C-alpha cells in the first residue's frame, strides 16, 4: 500500500486511535478495506492529499471517531425467542388467544414452538383454551408466560420436550426450546439479520457470541449466510456446555470450518458460580444477610478446563463472586504455566474480584470480560440497594474499574446481549459517571471505582481485539488495520452525563464499507 493516493472514504472528527489515551481532531483515510492513513490537526499531515473525485467524505464535526466496537459477550440465540413470541396482553377470549398463537405458527415446521408472553403467572389456563390450542396447533409445543418468564404454562407437547420449571427461567433452562426454534432456517436468518442490523447501528462490528453446546440448528445457517455475503458481522463462537459435556470434536470441526475474520471458533465458556441476589455467587466472606448458597464443582470444572486447554482451545470461566474469581485465576494461571502460548483465557462476567487476584490475573495475561453498562441494570439507587444489600458494605467493590486499571489487567467490554444492547454512550454514563438508568445519583455511585473515558473506549476497541486475538488487524486506527470504524454525532470524550444519553452513532464502517449511516 502506498503512502499517498486516493481514498475511498475520508472521515473527519475527533479521532481516538487507541494507540494512546487521547482523542484529538483529525481524519482517517480508508482504501481497499484498510486504514490507509490517519492524521491529526497540527501534526503536519494533509488529509486533502487523500481526497479524489471518487472519495466519499464524511465530516463528523467534533464527533468521536474510533475503531469499530467489539462486544466480548453476546447471546444472539436468545433473539430467536422474539421470532416465535406473541404478545398476549389485552387478549381475553380463549379463541382470540389461540388465533394469535396460530397466526404466529403459520407456515413453520410442526416442531417449532410458539410462545405467548404477557400471560399472568397466576392466571389459570381455562380448559376451553387448552382444547382450542390442541385443535388449532396440534402437536406443536406451546408455552405461555408472564413478562418475567416466570410460572410458565406448557401444553403436553412442550412439557414433554422442555419441562420448564416455575420461577425465573435462565437461558440455560431454555436450551431445548432454542434448539427447536433453530430448526427453522428462516427464523435463524431473520433473527441474526435483525440482530446484525441493530448491532451495526450501534457501531458494533464484531462479537464473541456464546452458543449452547454445538449451536444446534443455527450454525449451518450462519455458515450459509456468510458464504452468500448475507451476514457481515464478525463472530467468534464460544461453546457453553449445557445439555452435555464440552464437545472437543465439535470444537475441532468448527475450527476447521471457520471463515477467517468472519465466523470463527473461539473456545469454551464454563459456568462456575451463580449470582448475588440469590446468594449463589461464591464469596470469600459470605453474605451480609445469611450464608452462601454457592455450590461449585471445583474438581469437575478444573478437569474440564485443563482438558479443553490441553486440546488447544481457549478457556473462559464465568465468575460472579470473589471466591469464584480467586479459584478461576488459580486454574487459568496453572493452565498458562503448563501451556505458555498466546491463547486469551478469560474470566467472564466479572463483577467482584479481590485486588490481589486482579494483580495475579494481570501477571498471568488473563482477560477480564466486564459489563461497563452494569449500573444500567437498575432503575435507580434504591433498586440497586435492594439487590446489592446482600453484600453489605462490600457492594462498593462491584465493578471496580479503577482497581482493574491500577492492576494493569486486560479488560474487554461485554453485554450478555440481550441483557443489554451494547451502547458506548451508556457504558460511559454508567462506568465513568457511575449513574443508574434514572440519571442519578448526583456525583455518581461510588466515584472511586469509576473508569476513565479512555479505559472504557479501550475496553470496547483495543481490549476487545486483544481478547479475540485480533490485535494485529483490529482495535486501533492505524495504517494497514481493517477499516472498521464507529463514528458518533458528538465527541463522547467531552460529554457530561446528560448529553451522553442523547448521543448516537452517525456512521459505522466495516471492511471499508458503510454499513450504517444514521
Buried (B, 14 or more C-beta within 10 A) or exposed (E): EEEEBBBBBBBBBBBBBBEEEEBBBBBBBBBEBBBBBBBBEEEEBEBEBBBEEEBEEBEBEBBBBBBBBBBBBBBBBBBBBBBBBBEBEEBEEBBBBBBBBBEBBEEBEEBBBBBBBBBEBEEEBEEEBBEBBBEBBEEBBBBBBBEEBBBBBBBEBBBEBBEBEEEEBEBEBBBBBBBBBBBBBEBBBBBBBBBBEBBBBBBBBBBBBBBBBBBBBBBBBBBBBBEEEEBBBBBBBBBBBBEEEBBBEBBBBBBEEBBEEBBBBBBBBBBBBBBBEEBBBBBBEBBBEEEBEBEBEEEEBBEBBBBBBEEBBBBBBBBBBBBBBBBBBBBBBBBBEEEEEEBBBBBBBBBBBBBEBBBBBBBBBBBBBBBBBBBBBBEBBEBBEEBBBBBEEBBBBBBBBBBBBEBEBBBBBBBBBBBBBBBBBBBBBBBBBBBBBEEBEEEBBBEEBBBBBBBBBBBBBBBBBBBBBBBEBBBBBBEEBBBBBBBBBBBBBEBEBEBBBEBBBBBBBBBBBBBBEE
